[in-house]
């Protein structure tokens, strides 16, 4: 059993991977708080090729970020939580822990 991750640790790892390797770099690249599913998929596929992992490995991470409230969906557009916008404007590093903390702060 040593070394095996539980269901929750694995979900957190997927969210972290999607946020830090796909979502945040995409947001900085397009310099916008919102993006389309097509933009996300293009960036995801690029990252998965670079890391040599199947896109299915990160599939749950995107949905999980929506459930956590870090991302929002309105019609066909996705956007980041409003408290993450200053990080984007400053082009600052925004790791997963920061995103979670900001999105859960009321």
C-alpha positions as CSV (number, residue, x, y, z in Angstrom):
1,X,0.0,0.0,0.0
2,X,2.9,2.3,0.5
3,X,3.2,4.9,-2.3
4,X,-0.4,4.5,-3.5
5,X,-2.5,7.6,-3.4
6,X,-6.0,7.7,-2.2
7,X,-8.9,8.9,-4.3
8,X,-8.7,12.5,-2.8
9,X,-5.0,12.8,-3.1
10,X,-5.2,11.7,-6.7
11,X,-7.9,14.2,-7.5
12,X,-5.9,17.0,-5.9
13,X,-2.9,16.0,-7.9
14,X,-4.9,16.2,-11.1
15,X,-6.3,19.6,-10.2
16,X,-2.8,20.8,-9.4
17,X,-1.4,19.5,-12.7
18,X,-4.2,21.0,-14.7
19,X,-4.0,24.4,-12.9
20,X,-0.2,24.8,-12.9
21,X,0.7,23.3,-16.2
22,X,-2.4,24.0,-18.4
23,X,-4.8,26.6,-17.0
24,X,-2.6,29.3,-15.5
25,X,-0.1,29.3,-18.4
26,X,-3.1,29.5,-20.8
27,X,-4.6,32.5,-18.9
28,X,-1.2,34.3,-19.0
29,X,-0.7,33.3,-22.7
30,X,-4.0,34.7,-23.9
31,X,-3.9,37.5,-21.4
32,X,-7.6,37.1,-20.7
33,X,-9.8,36.1,-17.7
34,X,-11.9,34.0,-20.0
35,X,-11.3,31.2,-22.6
36,X,-13.1,28.7,-24.7
37,X,-13.1,24.9,-24.4
38,X,-11.2,24.8,-27.7
39,X,-8.4,27.0,-26.3
40,X,-8.2,24.8,-23.2
41,X,-8.0,21.6,-25.2
42,X,-5.3,22.9,-27.5
43,X,-3.2,23.9,-24.5
44,X,-3.9,20.6,-22.7
45,X,-2.9,18.5,-25.7
46,X,0.3,20.5,-26.0
47,X,1.2,20.0,-22.3
48,X,0.3,16.3,-22.4
49,X,2.6,15.8,-25.4
50,X,5.4,17.6,-23.7
51,X,4.9,15.6,-20.5
52,X,4.3,12.3,-22.3
53,X,1.0,11.7,-20.5
54,X,-2.5,10.9,-21.9
55,X,-5.0,13.7,-21.9
56,X,-7.4,11.3,-20.1
57,X,-5.1,11.6,-17.0
58,X,-5.9,15.3,-16.6
59,X,-9.6,15.1,-17.8
60,X,-11.0,15.1,-14.2
61,X,-8.8,17.9,-13.1
62,X,-10.6,20.5,-15.3
63,X,-14.1,19.5,-14.1
64,X,-12.7,19.4,-10.5
65,X,-11.5,23.0,-10.9
66,X,-15.1,24.0,-11.9
67,X,-16.5,22.2,-8.8
68,X,-14.0,23.9,-6.6
69,X,-15.1,27.3,-7.9
70,X,-11.7,28.2,-9.3
71,X,-13.2,28.2,-12.8
72,X,-16.7,29.3,-13.9
73,X,-18.7,28.4,-16.9
74,X,-21.2,30.7,-18.6
75,X,-22.7,29.4,-21.8
76,X,-19.6,28.4,-23.9
77,X,-17.1,30.6,-22.1
78,X,-15.0,29.6,-19.1
79,X,-13.4,32.2,-16.8
80,X,-11.3,32.3,-13.7
81,X,-12.5,33.3,-10.2
82,X,-12.6,37.1,-9.9
83,X,-10.0,37.1,-7.0
84,X,-7.4,35.6,-9.4
85,X,-7.7,38.5,-11.9
86,X,-5.1,40.7,-10.1
87,X,-2.6,37.8,-10.4
88,X,-3.2,37.7,-14.1
89,X,-2.9,41.5,-14.5
90,X,0.5,41.4,-12.7
91,X,1.5,38.2,-14.6
92,X,2.3,36.8,-11.2
93,X,2.9,33.2,-10.3
94,X,-0.4,31.7,-9.1
95,X,0.1,28.1,-7.9
96,X,-2.7,25.8,-7.1
97,X,-2.6,26.5,-3.3
98,X,-3.0,30.2,-4.0
99,X,-5.9,29.7,-6.5
100,X,-7.7,27.5,-3.9
101,X,-7.2,30.0,-1.1
102,X,-8.3,33.0,-3.2
103,X,-11.4,31.2,-4.6
104,X,-12.5,30.0,-1.2
105,X,-12.0,33.4,0.5
106,X,-15.3,35.2,1.0
